[in-house]
């Protein structure tokens, strides 16, 4: 079978699975449906499945490891992370027994400063995210057939119609969003009930954590993602379209 044929088969299977799970969303407990989605993904893709995490919390990692022990976990090492985020990454690997796959940019922070000017994130955050997140993600995902993300519909208007399973046209693989339907309250309850590891910055008032230079505490009552790229019209780093 040619790679084109294989890709078309993956695409067709992903879209069919997406329709099947969507049909059950209204009458199935949110956690039960998530476990079913991840069990299907683990059985279908095996070692060709990777779980992405920004290390804000380990909900998705814990769920992914339950479905496939030792699952690969993708972490974008941008060179700009908070120390707390890196500490959470290391703790997650130990506690959940997963294999951290670090996606790293071609240039170090110093090399990027030399070539594009110091602190590119302050003048052109889109270009910085492109080099330090989008391109490393693309290269890493090329080694897999499916990736699992923690995107949730309630996080932003741009994510409001996120399907549970779909085909990622940009990267050419299956995209599984098993907690897309979870509310903030359901997330908080799962973290509490399962003693999930959480980045300590969350407790310090950072509800949406990215690179340190581009993450600020939102004002009280403000959109949780308003602390990302404050002062710019940018609202997404480009990883999800």
N, C-alpha and C positions, 0 to 999 in steps of 0.2 A: 504494500500500500504506500503510495507517495505521501510526502509530508502534507501536501495540500489536501489530499483525501482524509488523512488522519485529522487534520485541523477541522475539516468540515464535519467529521463525525463527532469530535469533541464539542463543537459549537451546537450541533443539533441536540446532543444529549444534554448539554447544559441548559438550553432553552426549554427542553421538555421537562427537565427536573424543576426549573424555575416555575413553570406553570403548575406542576403537580404540588409543589410546596405552597405556592400562593393560594391554591384552591382550599388548602387546609388551614390557612392562617386564622380565619375568623372563629373556627370552632375547636382549636387546639391550644392547650396551655403554651405560653410563650417559651418556657424552658424546655418542655417536652419537644416542641417543634425544632428548637435549636439543636437539641441532642440528636434528633432524627436527621437533620440536615448534615451535621458533622459526621455522624456514623456513615451516612451515604457517601460523603466526600472521602472519608478515610478508606472505605472499602473500594471505592471506584478508582481513586488516584494513588493510594498508597504512598510510596516514597516520592512520588511526583507532586506531592501536596506540600505547600508551605503556608505558615500562619504569619501574618504581618502584625507587628506590635510597635507602638511608639513609646511603650513603657510608662504610660500614664497610670494604668492599672493592669492586672494580670488576668482579668476575666476571660478574655478570648484565649489566652495561652492555657489557662486551666481547663477550659472547655475543649480546646484542641488536643491537649495532652490526654484527656480522658478518652477521646475518640481514637487517638493514635499515640500511644506512649512514645516519648522520645522524638516527637514531631519536630521538624525544622521550623525555627522561628526567625523571621526576617526582621532585622533592626537596621535602620538607616543611620550609619555613623557619619554624621555631617561634619564633625569637628567643632560644633558649636553647642553641644548639649550641656544642660545643667549637670553638675556633679551628681545631684540626686537622681537624675534620669539614668546615668551610667551605673550608679549603685543599684538602682532597681533592676536594670538589665542583668547584672551579675547575680543578684538575689533570685531573680526569676529562673535563671538557668539551674541554680542549685535546688531550689524548692520544688520545681515542677519537672525536673529531669529532662529538659528539652535541649536541643542543639541550636545555639544562637548562630545565625548566618548573618554576618555583618556586610552590608552593602556599602562600599566606600567610594567616594568620588575619585576621579583621576588625579586631581590636584589637591595638595594639602592646603590648609588655610593660608599658610605663608606664600605658597606658589600662586594661589589665586589672587592674593593681595598684590603680588608682583606684577602679574599679567593684566589684571583688571582694575587695579586701584584698591586701596585699603578699605575694608568694610563695605564690600559690594552690597551687602544686605541692606545698608542704609540708603543707598542711591538707586538700586535696581533689585529689589527683593525677588522679583520674578526670575531674573537671570541667575541669581544665587541659588534659589530653590531648584532651578533647572539643572544646574551643574552638580549640586550637592545632594539632591533627592531624586529628581525625576529620572535622570540618566542612570544613576546607580541602581535604581529600582528596575528599570527596563532591562539592564544587563543581567541582573540576578534572576528576574522572572523568566528569562529565556531558558533557564535550566529546569523549569517545572511545567506541569500541565494545568495546574490549578492553584489559586491563592485564596486565602481566607482573610477577610478584612473585618475590622470592628466598626465600620461605618454604620451610623444609625440615622434614621429619618428625622428624629427630633433635633439633631445637632445643628442643622442649618437649612434654609429654604432650598439650597442647591442639592440637598440630599433627601428631600421629602418623598421622592418616588423610588428610592433605592429598592431594587428587587432582592429577594433572598438568594437567588442563584441566577447568574446571567453569563453572557459571553463578553469578555473584555476585548473589544475590537482593537484598542490601542496597543495592547501587549500580546494579543493573539493567544489567550488562554482563558480558562474558566475562572470566573470570579464568584466567590461564595461569601455572602454577607449574612451570616447566621444570626446576628443579633440586630439586624436592621429594624426589626419591629419592636424592640425593647424601649420602654420609656425610661426616663431618668430615675424614677422611683423604683422600677424593676431592677435597674442596674445597681442602685444603692442597696436594695434588699439582698441581691445576690452576693455582693461584696461582703455585706455584714453576715449573712447566713453561712457563707462558705469561707470566711476569714481570708479573703483574697488579698494578696499583696497589692498595695497602692503606693504610688510615688508620693513621698512625703510632701511634695510641693502642693498637692491637692488640698491637704489640710491647712496649708498656709495661704490659701486663697487663689490658687491657680487652677481653674476648672478645665482649661484647655492648654495643654503643654506642648510646645514645639522647641525650636532652637532658642537658647537663652537671649540672644540679642533681639529677637523678634517676638518675645512673649512677655506680656505685662499682666498685672492683676487687673481684671475688669472693675469698673466702678460698681458699687453696690446696686443690685437690681438690673444691671446691664446684661446684654447678651453674653453668655459664657465665652463665645469666640471673639468678642470685641477686643480682647487683649492680644490677639494675634495680629501682627503687622499693623499696630496702631498708627494712625496717621496716613495710611495708604488705603486705596480702594480694594486692595487685594484681600480676599477672604479664604482662598484655598491655595495649597502649595503646588497643586497640579498633579498629584498622585492619582486622583480619581476622576480625571477628565477636566 
